[in-house]
């Protein structure tokens, strides 16, 4: 059963991340040599997530992304905390408000930031703040820096109790949705680069921009 988990967890995490949906086994087939009494703790959990946010436009690119994700998972996946990122990514996409989405996205960025500190080795001891750690993470994979709007919006939410305050002033729900969509697309680029998947075929969040999402603070 442990061997089955070791094989299935990366497949499920890969499929979950690429589709933007929660993918996990629900039962064993009749001829299976193992029987699932319950799904183990590292599998994605069922969530109400609508149609998802697919990163791949067709079956061929989907299969290629899954294969490219699974192969380096035992090494790169562990080094980059991909299991933790993937689960929080699903939590973010199951949001019930823009505030919830921003906080879940912030958690992912914090994971990336602390990973950057560890990857920097002795240099990491001098990278003490969130922003320079994310800049180091971007530089590792030749990515642009995280756009500043999300960080400003997050700071307003944490320190002022609203998505739009002195750091990110006079914004409506649509503008806040665009800011978090930019951050999620940046996370996408980071994960694809860290796992050797190349570049996402297309930005999968900015076009949606979470229009219509409710906010409790605006």
TIDO-315460 format. One record per residue (C-alpha): residue in one letter; chain; x, y, z. Coordinates in steps of 0.1 Angstrom, whole numbers, always signed. Layout:
<lumdren=A gulum=A east=X north=Y up=Z>
...
//
This chain:
<lumdren=X gulum=A east=+0 north=+0 up=+0>
<lumdren=X gulum=A east=+29 north=+24 up=+7>
<lumdren=X gulum=A east=+43 north=+17 up=-28>
<lumdren=X gulum=A east=+9 north=+24 up=-43>
<lumdren=X gulum=A east=+7 north=+57 up=-24>
<lumdren=X gulum=A east=+42 north=+66 up=-35>
<lumdren=X gulum=A east=+32 north=+61 up=-71>
<lumdren=X gulum=A east=-3 north=+77 up=-70>
<lumdren=X gulum=A east=+3 north=+108 up=-49>
<lumdren=X gulum=A east=+26 north=+125 up=-74>
<lumdren=X gulum=A east=+2 north=+116 up=-102>
<lumdren=X gulum=A east=-27 north=+130 up=-83>
<lumdren=X gulum=A east=-8 north=+162 up=-73>
<lumdren=X gulum=A east=+3 north=+167 up=-109>
<lumdren=X gulum=A east=-32 north=+162 up=-123>
<lumdren=X gulum=A east=-47 north=+185 up=-96>
<lumdren=X gulum=A east=-22 north=+212 up=-102>
<lumdren=X gulum=A east=-24 north=+211 up=-140>
<lumdren=X gulum=A east=-63 north=+210 up=-141>
<lumdren=X gulum=A east=-69 north=+233 up=-112>
<lumdren=X gulum=A east=-92 north=+206 up=-98>
<lumdren=X gulum=A east=-89 north=+181 up=-69>
<lumdren=X gulum=A east=-78 north=+147 up=-83>
<lumdren=X gulum=A east=-76 north=+116 up=-60>
<lumdren=X gulum=A east=-86 north=+79 up=-60>
<lumdren=X gulum=A east=-121 north=+71 up=-47>
<lumdren=X gulum=A east=-121 north=+33 up=-48>
<lumdren=X gulum=A east=-102 north=+3 up=-60>
<lumdren=X gulum=A east=-111 north=-16 up=-91>
<lumdren=X gulum=A east=-124 north=-51 up=-86>
<lumdren=X gulum=A east=-92 north=-68 up=-98>
<lumdren=X gulum=A east=-69 north=-46 up=-78>
<lumdren=X gulum=A east=-44 north=-62 up=-54>
<lumdren=X gulum=A east=-50 north=-34 up=-29>
<lumdren=X gulum=A east=-81 north=-19 up=-14>
<lumdren=X gulum=A east=-86 north=+17 up=-4>
<lumdren=X gulum=A east=-102 north=+18 up=+30>
<lumdren=X gulum=A east=-96 north=+55 up=+30>
<lumdren=X gulum=A east=-75 north=+80 up=+10>
<lumdren=X gulum=A east=-42 north=+87 up=+27>
<lumdren=X gulum=A east=-33 north=+122 up=+41>
<lumdren=X gulum=A east=-12 north=+134 up=+12>
<lumdren=X gulum=A east=-39 north=+130 up=-15>
<lumdren=X gulum=A east=-59 north=+161 up=-25>
<lumdren=X gulum=A east=-92 north=+163 up=-8>
<lumdren=X gulum=A east=-126 north=+169 up=-26>
<lumdren=X gulum=A east=-135 north=+205 up=-29>
<lumdren=X gulum=A east=-162 north=+225 up=-46>
<lumdren=X gulum=A east=-141 north=+240 up=-74>
<lumdren=X gulum=A east=-164 north=+245 up=-105>
<lumdren=X gulum=A east=-148 north=+238 up=-138>
<lumdren=X gulum=A east=-112 north=+243 up=-126>
<lumdren=X gulum=A east=-85 north=+263 up=-142>
<lumdren=X gulum=A east=-67 north=+241 up=-168>
<lumdren=X gulum=A east=-31 north=+249 up=-176>
<lumdren=X gulum=A east=-30 north=+227 up=-207>
<lumdren=X gulum=A east=-52 north=+233 up=-238>
<lumdren=X gulum=A east=-53 north=+196 up=-250>
<lumdren=X gulum=A east=-47 north=+160 up=-240>
<lumdren=X gulum=A east=-12 north=+159 up=-255>
<lumdren=X gulum=A east=+1 north=+188 up=-235>
<lumdren=X gulum=A east=-17 north=+175 up=-204>
<lumdren=X gulum=A east=+0 north=+141 up=-207>
<lumdren=X gulum=A east=+34 north=+157 up=-213>
<lumdren=X gulum=A east=+30 north=+180 up=-182>
<lumdren=X gulum=A east=+20 north=+151 up=-160>
<lumdren=X gulum=A east=+49 north=+130 up=-171>
<lumdren=X gulum=A east=+74 north=+159 up=-167>
<lumdren=X gulum=A east=+60 north=+166 up=-132>
<lumdren=X gulum=A east=+61 north=+130 up=-120>
<lumdren=X gulum=A east=+96 north=+122 up=-130>
<lumdren=X gulum=A east=+115 north=+148 up=-110>
<lumdren=X gulum=A east=+90 north=+148 up=-81>
<lumdren=X gulum=A east=+111 north=+126 up=-57>
<lumdren=X gulum=A east=+140 north=+151 up=-60>
<lumdren=X gulum=A east=+129 north=+185 up=-72>
<lumdren=X gulum=A east=+94 north=+181 up=-58>
<lumdren=X gulum=A east=+108 north=+176 up=-23>
<lumdren=X gulum=A east=+135 north=+203 up=-27>
<lumdren=X gulum=A east=+109 north=+229 up=-38>
<lumdren=X gulum=A east=+81 north=+219 up=-14>
<lumdren=X gulum=A east=+58 north=+212 up=-43>
<lumdren=X gulum=A east=+35 north=+189 up=-23>
<lumdren=X gulum=A east=+28 north=+218 up=+1>
<lumdren=X gulum=A east=+24 north=+243 up=-27>
<lumdren=X gulum=A east=+1 north=+221 up=-47>
<lumdren=X gulum=A east=-23 north=+215 up=-17>
<lumdren=X gulum=A east=-24 north=+252 up=-8>
<lumdren=X gulum=A east=-29 north=+260 up=-45>
<lumdren=X gulum=A east=-61 north=+239 up=-44>
<lumdren=X gulum=A east=-71 north=+256 up=-12>
<lumdren=X gulum=A east=-68 north=+289 up=-30>
<lumdren=X gulum=A east=-89 north=+278 up=-59>
<lumdren=X gulum=A east=-117 north=+267 up=-36>
<lumdren=X gulum=A east=-119 north=+302 up=-22>
<lumdren=X gulum=A east=-152 north=+317 up=-9>
<lumdren=X gulum=A east=-141 north=+353 up=-10>
<lumdren=X gulum=A east=-114 north=+375 up=-24>
<lumdren=X gulum=A east=-100 north=+379 up=+11>
<lumdren=X gulum=A east=-97 north=+341 up=+14>
<lumdren=X gulum=A east=-81 north=+338 up=-20>
<lumdren=X gulum=A east=-55 north=+365 up=-11>
<lumdren=X gulum=A east=-46 north=+348 up=+22>
<lumdren=X gulum=A east=-42 north=+313 up=+5>
<lumdren=X gulum=A east=-21 north=+328 up=-23>
<lumdren=X gulum=A east=+0 north=+346 up=+4>
<lumdren=X gulum=A east=+6 north=+312 up=+20>
<lumdren=X gulum=A east=+20 north=+298 up=-12>
<lumdren=X gulum=A east=+43 north=+328 up=-17>
<lumdren=X gulum=A east=+56 north=+324 up=+19>
<lumdren=X gulum=A east=+64 north=+287 up=+11>
<lumdren=X gulum=A east=+83 north=+299 up=-20>
<lumdren=X gulum=A east=+101 north=+326 up=+0>
<lumdren=X gulum=A east=+113 north=+302 up=+27>
<lumdren=X gulum=A east=+124 north=+277 up=+0>
<lumdren=X gulum=A east=+144 north=+305 up=-16>
<lumdren=X gulum=A east=+161 north=+312 up=+17>
<lumdren=X gulum=A east=+171 north=+276 up=+21>
<lumdren=X gulum=A east=+182 north=+273 up=-16>
<lumdren=X gulum=A east=+204 north=+304 up=-11>
<lumdren=X gulum=A east=+225 north=+285 up=+14>
<lumdren=X gulum=A east=+248 north=+308 up=+34>
<lumdren=X gulum=A east=+236 north=+338 up=+13>
<lumdren=X gulum=A east=+201 north=+330 up=+25>
<lumdren=X gulum=A east=+210 north=+342 up=+60>
<lumdren=X gulum=A east=+213 north=+378 up=+46>
<lumdren=X gulum=A east=+180 north=+376 up=+27>
<lumdren=X gulum=A east=+157 north=+384 up=+56>
<lumdren=X gulum=A east=+126 north=+398 up=+41>
<lumdren=X gulum=A east=+97 north=+384 up=+20>
<lumdren=X gulum=A east=+103 north=+406 up=-11>
<lumdren=X gulum=A east=+140 north=+399 up=-16>
<lumdren=X gulum=A east=+134 north=+362 up=-10>
<lumdren=X gulum=A east=+108 north=+362 up=-38>
<lumdren=X gulum=A east=+132 north=+382 up=-60>
<lumdren=X gulum=A east=+158 north=+355 up=-54>
<lumdren=X gulum=A east=+133 north=+328 up=-62>
<lumdren=X gulum=A east=+125 north=+346 up=-95>
<lumdren=X gulum=A east=+162 north=+350 up=-103>
<lumdren=X gulum=A east=+168 north=+313 up=-98>
<lumdren=X gulum=A east=+146 north=+305 up=-128>
<lumdren=X gulum=A east=+150 north=+337 up=-148>
<lumdren=X gulum=A east=+115 north=+348 up=-141>
<lumdren=X gulum=A east=+102 north=+384 up=-138>
<lumdren=X gulum=A east=+96 north=+396 up=-102>
<lumdren=X gulum=A east=+62 north=+392 up=-86>
<lumdren=X gulum=A east=+41 north=+423 up=-96>
<lumdren=X gulum=A east=+39 north=+447 up=-66>
<lumdren=X gulum=A east=+1 north=+451 up=-66>
<lumdren=X gulum=A east=-5 north=+418 up=-49>
<lumdren=X gulum=A east=+20 north=+425 up=-21>
<lumdren=X gulum=A east=+5 north=+459 up=-15>
<lumdren=X gulum=A east=-30 north=+444 up=-14>
<lumdren=X gulum=A east=-19 north=+417 up=+10>
<lumdren=X gulum=A east=-4 north=+442 up=+33>
<lumdren=X gulum=A east=-36 north=+463 up=+33>
<lumdren=X gulum=A east=-56 north=+432 up=+41>
<lumdren=X gulum=A east=-33 north=+420 up=+69>
<lumdren=X gulum=A east=-26 north=+454 up=+85>
<lumdren=X gulum=A east=-57 north=+474 up=+77>
<lumdren=X gulum=A east=-84 north=+447 up=+74>
<lumdren=X gulum=A east=-93 north=+456 up=+38>
<lumdren=X gulum=A east=-81 north=+446 up=+4>
<lumdren=X gulum=A east=-78 north=+483 up=-6>
<lumdren=X gulum=A east=-62 north=+506 up=+19>
<lumdren=X gulum=A east=-32 north=+530 up=+20>
<lumdren=X gulum=A east=-9 north=+507 up=+1>
<lumdren=X gulum=A east=-34 north=+497 up=-26>
<lumdren=X gulum=A east=-58 north=+526 up=-26>
<lumdren=X gulum=A east=-92 north=+532 up=-43>
<lumdren=X gulum=A east=-95 north=+497 up=-58>
<lumdren=X gulum=A east=-127 north=+478 up=-65>
<lumdren=X gulum=A east=-132 north=+440 up=-64>
<lumdren=X gulum=A east=-123 north=+437 up=-101>
<lumdren=X gulum=A east=-89 north=+454 up=-96>
<lumdren=X gulum=A east=-82 north=+432 up=-66>
<lumdren=X gulum=A east=-91 north=+401 up=-86>
<lumdren=X gulum=A east=-66 north=+412 up=-113>
<lumdren=X gulum=A east=-39 north=+416 up=-87>
<lumdren=X gulum=A east=-44 north=+381 up=-73>
<lumdren=X gulum=A east=-47 north=+366 up=-108>
<lumdren=X gulum=A east=-12 north=+381 up=-116>
<lumdren=X gulum=A east=+2 north=+366 up=-85>
<lumdren=X gulum=A east=-13 north=+331 up=-93>
<lumdren=X gulum=A east=+1 north=+333 up=-128>
<lumdren=X gulum=A east=+35 north=+341 up=-113>
<lumdren=X gulum=A east=+32 north=+311 up=-90>
<lumdren=X gulum=A east=+24 north=+290 up=-121>
<lumdren=X gulum=A east=+55 north=+302 up=-139>
<lumdren=X gulum=A east=+76 north=+294 up=-108>
<lumdren=X gulum=A east=+62 north=+259 up=-104>
<lumdren=X gulum=A east=+65 north=+251 up=-140>
<lumdren=X gulum=A east=+101 north=+262 up=-140>
<lumdren=X gulum=A east=+110 north=+245 up=-107>
<lumdren=X gulum=A east=+96 north=+212 up=-120>
<lumdren=X gulum=A east=+111 north=+215 up=-154>
<lumdren=X gulum=A east=+78 north=+218 up=-172>
<lumdren=X gulum=A east=+89 north=+247 up=-194>
<lumdren=X gulum=A east=+65 north=+277 up=-195>
<lumdren=X gulum=A east=+27 north=+275 up=-191>
<lumdren=X gulum=A east=+10 north=+274 up=-225>
<lumdren=X gulum=A east=-10 north=+305 up=-215>
<lumdren=X gulum=A east=-17 north=+325 up=-184>
<lumdren=X gulum=A east=-46 north=+307 up=-169>
<lumdren=X gulum=A east=-58 north=+333 up=-143>
<lumdren=X gulum=A east=-54 north=+368 up=-157>
<lumdren=X gulum=A east=-81 north=+363 up=-183>
<lumdren=X gulum=A east=-106 north=+353 up=-157>
<lumdren=X gulum=A east=-94 north=+379 up=-131>
<lumdren=X gulum=A east=-120 north=+364 up=-107>
<lumdren=X gulum=A east=-147 north=+386 up=-119>
<lumdren=X gulum=A east=-178 north=+383 up=-98>
<lumdren=X gulum=A east=-160 north=+370 up=-67>
<lumdren=X gulum=A east=-174 north=+385 up=-35>
<lumdren=X gulum=A east=-155 north=+405 up=-10>
<lumdren=X gulum=A east=-162 north=+410 up=+27>
<lumdren=X gulum=A east=-140 north=+441 up=+32>
<lumdren=X gulum=A east=-146 north=+463 up=+2>
//
